[in-house]
Amino acid sequence: SRWEAFKAKVSDSFAGVAGSSIVVGTLVTVGTVIAGLLVYWLIALLL
């Protein structure tokens, strides 16, 4: 039925969003860690 197809499409798009948000979350976490290390390194150099 049309409703089943719609539900399948919605769940597929939710799965896509969840997958990409995991990737984005990982990238943000890695970026934050790298930025923190750079800031720490700069402070250590200046002090």
BADO-164136 format. One record per residue (C-alpha): chain; residue in one letter; x, y, z; residue number from 1. Coordinates in Angstrom, 2 decimals, decimal comma, always signed. Layout:
REM BADO-164136
<chaine=A&residu=a&xx=X&yy=Y&zz=Z&num=NUM>;
...
REM end
This chain:
REM BADO-164136
<chaine=A&residu=s&xx=+0,00&yy=+0,00&zz=+0,00&num=1>;
<chaine=A&residu=r&xx=+0,97&yy=+3,63&zz=-0,33&num=2>;
<chaine=A&residu=w&xx=+1,15&yy=+4,02&zz=+3,48&num=3>;
<chaine=A&residu=e&xx=+3,63&yy=+1,13&zz=+3,79&num=4>;
<chaine=A&residu=a&xx=+5,82&yy=+2,67&zz=+1,09&num=5>;
<chaine=A&residu=f&xx=+5,65&yy=+6,03&zz=+2,87&num=6>;
<chaine=A&residu=k&xx=+6,60&yy=+4,47&zz=+6,22&num=7>;
<chaine=A&residu=a&xx=+9,52&yy=+2,65&zz=+4,57&num=8>;
<chaine=A&residu=k&xx=+10,75&yy=+5,90&zz=+3,00&num=9>;
<chaine=A&residu=v&xx=+10,47&yy=+7,75&zz=+6,32&num=10>;
<chaine=A&residu=s&xx=+12,35&yy=+5,06&zz=+8,24&num=11>;
<chaine=A&residu=d&xx=+15,04&yy=+5,01&zz=+5,53&num=12>;
<chaine=A&residu=s&xx=+15,50&yy=+8,77&zz=+5,78&num=13>;
<chaine=A&residu=f&xx=+15,65&yy=+8,54&zz=+9,59&num=14>;
<chaine=A&residu=a&xx=+18,33&yy=+5,86&zz=+9,29&num=15>;
<chaine=A&residu=g&xx=+20,25&yy=+8,12&zz=+6,90&num=16>;
<chaine=A&residu=v&xx=+20,02&yy=+11,06&zz=+9,31&num=17>;
<chaine=A&residu=a&xx=+21,09&yy=+8,90&zz=+12,24&num=18>;
<chaine=A&residu=g&xx=+24,07&yy=+7,55&zz=+10,28&num=19>;
<chaine=A&residu=s&xx=+25,20&yy=+10,99&zz=+9,16&num=20>;
<chaine=A&residu=s&xx=+24,74&yy=+12,46&zz=+12,64&num=21>;
<chaine=A&residu=i&xx=+27,03&yy=+9,74&zz=+14,03&num=22>;
<chaine=A&residu=v&xx=+29,65&yy=+10,75&zz=+11,46&num=23>;
<chaine=A&residu=v&xx=+29,15&yy=+14,46&zz=+12,20&num=24>;
<chaine=A&residu=g&xx=+29,30&yy=+13,82&zz=+15,94&num=25>;
<chaine=A&residu=t&xx=+32,55&yy=+11,91&zz=+15,54&num=26>;
<chaine=A&residu=l&xx=+34,05&yy=+14,69&zz=+13,40&num=27>;
<chaine=A&residu=v&xx=+32,96&yy=+17,35&zz=+15,90&num=28>;
<chaine=A&residu=t&xx=+34,43&yy=+15,36&zz=+18,79&num=29>;
<chaine=A&residu=v&xx=+37,73&yy=+14,84&zz=+16,98&num=30>;
<chaine=A&residu=g&xx=+37,81&yy=+18,51&zz=+15,97&num=31>;
<chaine=A&residu=t&xx=+37,14&yy=+19,61&zz=+19,54&num=32>;
<chaine=A&residu=v&xx=+39,93&yy=+17,39&zz=+20,88&num=33>;
<chaine=A&residu=i&xx=+42,38&yy=+18,68&zz=+18,26&num=34>;
<chaine=A&residu=a&xx=+41,38&yy=+22,30&zz=+18,94&num=35>;
<chaine=A&residu=g&xx=+41,78&yy=+21,72&zz=+22,68&num=36>;
<chaine=A&residu=l&xx=+45,24&yy=+20,23&zz=+22,18&num=37>;
<chaine=A&residu=l&xx=+46,26&yy=+23,16&zz=+19,94&num=38>;
<chaine=A&residu=v&xx=+45,03&yy=+25,71&zz=+22,50&num=39>;
<chaine=A&residu=y&xx=+46,81&yy=+23,83&zz=+25,30&num=40>;
<chaine=A&residu=w&xx=+50,00&yy=+23,72&zz=+23,20&num=41>;
<chaine=A&residu=l&xx=+49,80&yy=+27,46&zz=+22,44&num=42>;
<chaine=A&residu=i&xx=+49,27&yy=+28,29&zz=+26,12&num=43>;
<chaine=A&residu=a&xx=+52,20&yy=+26,06&zz=+27,06&num=44>;
<chaine=A&residu=l&xx=+54,38&yy=+27,87&zz=+24,51&num=45>;
<chaine=A&residu=l&xx=+53,34&yy=+31,31&zz=+25,76&num=46>;
<chaine=A&residu=l&xx=+53,79&yy=+30,56&zz=+29,46&num=47>;
REM end
